């Protein structure tokens, strides 16, 4: 069987969906699986032996510049020539549903009560019911596994094999990682300001982990500014600009990743690396907690159906809590 999975974005969401592949391929090793993804995230699923082809698109750019519409349509038409037996929409948006339906009339996705954009369900031939406020990883696994009749258990997910793969980094990371101390990566940014642990509190965490080699991941200019501010006031070092392949390589070398509810922190889970994720305005049901992957949540209550971008309660998580749990994880969980 030839299958395409539509999961366009974002980093963490793609990671949460990719975990299902190993269980599908273990049961149906001859299934061909292609993955349709936004171009800027295409490196994330790259090199995964369970994926036959990465199919990049640039649909997000159409919101700013409609002139690229026909170029994207030609790209989708070329992908449709692969003649998929089934297409799985693991995104659950109208945009992704249109793409899935364009690739094949045989498409499967969530039913109208299980997604925010209910109209998307009208484009699917087969529907999967799963509460919208259920664990995000469970939802992704369920919609992908349903086509194959697989009921993948939480224990199977906890016992997963790492599923993010990478080539040697394009930048030399050797000088940043210490052979004689534990290496802790800090992820200081995210998509919303209210999801970011305050820099002053991160500074206290760095001070409390003074025996560790602290490396700061940064992407956009705001993150670079925060990383620089922290480095100037501590012994932490800022990693160079990393592409997605390099980021995977760096996370794979870390003894612990501490960060906000954002892609790089979730990538640590996909690489089976210890992680501590800090939550404020988003629900902890986005992740699986394991012996090596833990969370700290602020005291605010979160409505998964209507997230509050003005909830800055993540700053109420005490640095001492972060330090204590970090030390526990560094000691082996």
N, C-alpha and C positions, 0 to 999 in steps of 0.2 A: 504494500500500500504506500502511496505517495501523499504526504501530508505537509501542509504549510501552517505554521503558527504565526499569528499576528499579535505581536506585543511590541508596540512602537517605542514606548518610553515608560518611565524614566529609569535611571540606573537601578535603584532599589527594586522597582517593580519588575524589571527584566530579570534580576537575580531571583526574586521570589517565584517567578514562573519557570525558570530554567531547571530548578531542582527536580521537576517532574520527569525530565528527559531520561534520566538514568533508570527509572522504574519502567518506563515505556519500552526502552531498548532492551532491558533485561528480559522482558516478557515477549516482545516482538522485535527481535534483533534485525530482521530484514526490512523493517519499516524505514522508508526514506523520509527524513524530517528536514524541512527548510524553515528558516526563521526570518520573518519580515520585520524590519526595525528601522527607526529613524537613523539617518546617515551618521550623525554625531555620536551615536551609541553603538555603532556596528562593531566596534572593536571589542565590546564587552562579551558577546557570545562567540567571538572568533576563536579558532583553534580548538573548539570543543569537538571531540571525535563523534559525539552523538548527533551532531548537526551536519547535514550534507552540504547545504548552501546557506550563506547569509545573503539576504535580499534587502539592500539598503534603499530607503526612500527619503525624500526631503519634503514631506507634507507640511511640517510645521512652518517652513519658510513661506508657504502659500498665504498664511495669515498676514504677512507683511507685504508680500509681492505676488500678486495673482498671475503675473506674466509667466511664471514657471509651470502653470497648470498643465499645458499640453505636453511638456517634457515629462512631467510626472505620470501623465496618462500613458505616454508611450512606454515608460518604464514598467508600469503595472501591466500593460498589454503584453510586454515581453515576458513577464513573470507568469502570466496566465497561460502562456504557451507550454508551460511545464505540465499542464493537464493534471491538476491535483485531484485525488480521489476525495479528499476532505480538506477543509480549511478550518482551523480553530481560532476564533477570536477570543484571546485571553485578556483583552483590554476592556471591552464592554462599553465603548463609546460609539456614537453615531459614525464618526470618522472611520474608526477601525472596522465597524460592521460593514460599511460601504466597501471598504477595501477587501474584506473577506468575501463578501458577496460577489465582488467583481472578479476575484480569482476563481471562484467556483460556486455553483448553485448549491453544492453540498457543503454548507458551512454550519458550524455549531458554536453556540455561545450561551451566555446567561439568559434566563428568562426575564421578563419585564419587571418582576418584583425584586430582582437580585442586582440591579444596576441603577445608577443615577439617571442615565439617559435611556429611559424605558423604550423609546421608539426604535432603538437599535435592535431590540429583540425581534422586531417584525421582519428583519432581513435574514434570520437564521432558519435553517430547515429543522434543526434539532436544538432543544433547549435544555439547560442545566439549571436546577434550582439550588441556590446557596445564599443564605442571608448576607446582605451587603455589609453588615457589621461583624461578620465572622472573621476569623483570623485570615489575614491577607494571603499568607502562604497556602493555607488550606483551600482558599477559594481558587487560587491559580492551579493548584494540583488537581482539584476536583474537575474544573472545566477542561483541562487537558487530558486527565485520566478517563473522563466519561466516554470519550470516543472509543476508547480501547476496552471499556468494561472493567477498568481497574479501580479498586477501592484502596487507595494508598493510605496507610495508617500513620498517625502521628509518630509512632515509634520508628517506622521506616524513615520518616523525614529526619528525626533526631539522629538516626544511625547512618545518614547519607554519606556518600563519598564526596570529596570536594569536586566541584564541577566548573570552576573558572580556570582557564588555561591561558598561558602567555608565552611569548617568545622572549629572548634576552632583552633587557631594557635598553632603550636607545641612549640613555644617560648612564653614567657610571655611578652606581649607588654604593659601591664598596666602601668608600670613604665616609659614608654617613652612618653605616651600621657598625656597631661596636661588638667585637668578638668576646669581650670580657664583662659586658654589662647587658642587662635586659634592654631590649629596644621597644619603646612605646611610641606608637603613632597617634598624634592628636588630629582629629578632623574638626576644624573650628568653624566651618561654614555650613550653610544649607540654603534651601530655596526661599525661606522666610526669615526675617530677623527674629521673630518670636520663637523660632525653633533653635536658635543659637544660644548655647551656654555662654554667659557673660565672660568677656576676656579676663576681667579681674578675678573671676572664680577659677578659670583655667590656670591663671598664674599661681593661685594657691595650690592647685592640684600638682603643678610642676614642682613647686617647692616641697610638697609632701612626698614626691617621688624623686627626690634629689639624687638617689643612688642609681637611677635609671638613665638611659640615653634617650632623651625626648626629642622626637622628630615631628615637625608640624607639616601637615599636608595643606596645600593652598591651591586654589584654582583661579577664581576671578579676582579683580583688583581689590574688592572689599576684604576677601579672605587673605590676600597678600598683605594688606595693611594690618589686619589683626595678627597675622603670623609674625610680621616684623615687630609689632609692638610687644608681643610676648617674648620674642627672641632677645630684644634689647634689654629686657628686665629679668632675664633668667639665663640658665645655661642651655636652653633649648636651641635646636637648629632648625632652620626652614629648609625643607626639601626643594630641589629645583622644580621648575615647571614640568609636570608629568602628563604624558598622554595616557589613554586608558590602559594600554598594554603595560606601560611603565608603572602605573598605579597598582595594577594587579601584581606585578613583580615585587613592588615595595611592600604591599600588604602581606604577601606570602612570606616575607622575611621578618615580619614583626612578631614580637612575643605577645603584644597586646595592642589592640586598636581601641581608643576611647574617642567617642564623638557623638554628634547630634544624630537625630533620626534623619539620615541622608544616605545617599548611594554608597560612598566608600565604606561607611560603617557596616552596611549590609553586605558589602562585598567580602568583608572578613568572614562572615558566616558562610558565604558560598565557597570560601577557600579553606574552611575548617580552621580558622585562626581565632584565638581568644578575642572577645570583644566586649565592650561595655558601652551600651547605647543610652543616651540621656534623652528623656521624653518630657515635653511640656504640653503643647497644644495638640499633639497627635496621640492616637491610642497605641498602647503597647501591644495590641492585637495585630500589629504589623509584623511582628517577629515571633520566632520560636526561642524560648529560653532553654538553654542546655547547661551542662556542667561548665562549658567554656564560653558560653554566650549569654550574658546577663544584661539586665536593664535597671535603670533607676528612673522613676516617674515622679514628677512634681505632684503636689497635692490637689491640683485642679481636676475637675471632672470634665471629661471630653465627650462630646456628642459626635459619634462617627459620621452622622448624616449631615452635620453642619459644623465644620471645624472653625474655631475662633482664631483668626490670625492676630488678634490683639491680646491673646493669652500669653503673657511673658513669664508665666509661673516657673519656667525651667530654671530661672535664677534662684528659686527657693531651694533647689537641691544643694545641700551643703557640701563643700569641697571635701570635708572629712569623710562623708559617705562615699564619695567617688574614690578617694584614696584607699579607704579600707577595702572596698570591693575590688579595686584594681590589684591590691596586694594579694588578696585571696585568689584572684585569677592567675596572677603571676606565679603563685605557689602551687598551681595545678588545679584550681577550682575548688 
